[in-house]
Amino acid sequence: MPDYAGAEQAIEARLLENWNTTPAVMMNDPLPDLVDPDTNMPIPAWVLCEILETDRNTESFGTPGGSAMLSMGIINLHVFVTVGGGRALQRQYCESLGQIFQKKEFYQSPGYAVRSWVPHILGGDSRSDDGNWFVRTVAIPFEFWHLG
């Protein structure tokens, strides 16, 4: 039976299957090596995937296990670039990451599906823990429809 955990895994899988431009890290996974071993310089960019459920509702009532259930949320793809440069590249990455999810339907079978909608890019922040990264976020609303 499909569940919300499976929907999150499907979102992560979609990102990893369609993005190989930079390292991509999922919530609570270890950070990638942020230094290029060949140059001993910081890598120019990396992405952190954060999936947040914002609401859950019963959309229609039926027999047990036959009610339409809706979980809504936001996929936040945080694009980190080194402080002092890379903003144009960061914007390009945000646009490309958004296209992976823009108006898509996946993790689907009769009775369930994830639908993602139109991405938007949020303002930047350079207050990372170590002060070396500038981050902007592309946020994609999503819905997970399932029977419950």
C-alpha positions in Angstrom: 0.0 0.0 0.0 1.5 3.4 -1.0 2.1 5.8 1.8 3.6 9.2 2.5 7.1 7.7 3.1 6.9 6.2 -0.3 5.9 9.5 -1.8 9.0 11.2 -0.2 11.2 8.4 -1.6 9.7 8.9 -5.0 10.4 12.7 -4.9 14.0 12.0 -3.9 14.4 9.3 -6.6 13.0 11.7 -9.2 15.6 14.3 -8.2 18.5 11.8 -8.2 17.5 10.3 -11.6 17.3 13.7 -13.3 20.1 15.7 -11.6 23.8 14.9 -11.9 25.2 18.5 -12.3 26.2 18.8 -8.6 26.1 16.6 -5.5 22.5 16.3 -4.2 22.0 15.6 -0.5 18.8 14.4 1.1 17.6 15.5 4.6 19.7 14.0 7.4 22.2 12.4 5.0 25.9 13.2 5.3 27.2 16.2 3.4 29.2 15.5 0.3 32.9 16.2 0.2 32.8 20.0 -0.3 36.4 20.2 -1.5 37.4 19.2 -5.0 40.2 16.7 -4.5 42.0 17.7 -7.7 42.2 21.5 -6.9 41.8 21.4 -3.1 39.3 24.2 -3.7 35.6 24.3 -2.6 33.2 22.7 -5.0 31.3 25.4 -6.8 27.8 24.2 -5.9 25.7 21.5 -4.2 22.0 20.9 -3.5 20.1 20.0 -0.4 16.6 18.4 -0.8 14.1 19.1 2.0 10.5 17.7 1.8 7.9 19.2 4.1 4.3 18.1 4.5 2.2 21.1 5.2 -1.4 19.7 5.4 -3.3 16.4 5.3 -7.0 16.1 4.6 -9.8 13.6 3.8 -11.2 14.8 0.4 -14.0 12.3 0.1 -15.5 9.6 2.3 -16.0 6.0 1.3 -15.6 2.5 2.7 -12.6 1.9 5.0 -9.5 2.2 2.8 -11.6 3.8 0.0 -11.6 7.4 1.1 -9.6 9.9 -1.0 -6.8 11.4 1.1 -4.6 14.3 0.2 -1.3 15.2 1.7 0.1 18.6 0.6 3.7 19.9 0.9 6.6 21.7 -0.4 9.8 20.4 -2.0 12.6 22.8 -1.1 15.7 22.4 -3.2 18.4 24.6 -1.6 21.2 25.4 -4.0 24.5 26.4 -2.3 27.2 28.3 -4.2 30.4 29.7 -2.7 30.1 33.2 -1.2 31.3 35.9 -3.5 30.4 34.3 -6.8 28.2 32.0 -8.7 24.9 33.7 -8.5 24.2 33.4 -12.3 25.0 29.7 -12.1 22.9 29.3 -9.0 19.9 30.9 -10.8 20.4 28.5 -13.7 20.6 25.6 -11.4 17.4 26.7 -9.6 15.6 27.0 -13.0 16.8 23.5 -14.1 15.9 21.9 -10.8 12.4 23.4 -11.0 11.9 22.0 -14.4 12.5 18.5 -13.0 9.3 18.9 -11.0 7.2 21.5 -12.8 3.7 20.2 -13.4 4.6 16.5 -13.2 2.8 13.4 -12.0 4.7 10.4 -10.7 4.6 7.6 -8.1 1.3 6.7 -9.6 -0.9 3.7 -9.8 -4.7 3.4 -9.5 -5.6 5.1 -6.3 -2.5 7.2 -5.7 -0.1 9.7 -7.2 2.3 12.5 -6.5 1.6 15.7 -8.4 4.1 18.6 -8.3 3.2 22.1 -9.5 4.9 25.3 -10.5 8.2 26.1 -8.8 9.2 29.5 -7.5 12.6 30.7 -6.5 13.0 32.3 -3.0 15.5 35.0 -2.0 19.1 34.1 -1.0 20.9 33.8 2.3 24.7 33.8 3.1 24.4 33.0 6.8 25.5 29.4 6.5 27.1 27.7 9.5 30.6 28.3 8.2 30.0 31.5 6.2 31.3 30.0 3.0 28.0 29.4 1.1 25.3 31.5 -0.4 22.0 29.6 -0.7 18.8 30.2 -2.7 15.8 27.9 -2.7 13.5 26.6 -5.4 10.2 25.7 -3.8 7.8 23.3 -5.5 4.4 22.7 -4.1 3.2 19.0 -4.3 0.2 16.9 -3.5 0.1 13.2 -2.6 -3.3 11.7 -3.4 -4.0 8.2 -2.0 -6.8 6.0 -0.6 -7.1 5.6 3.1 
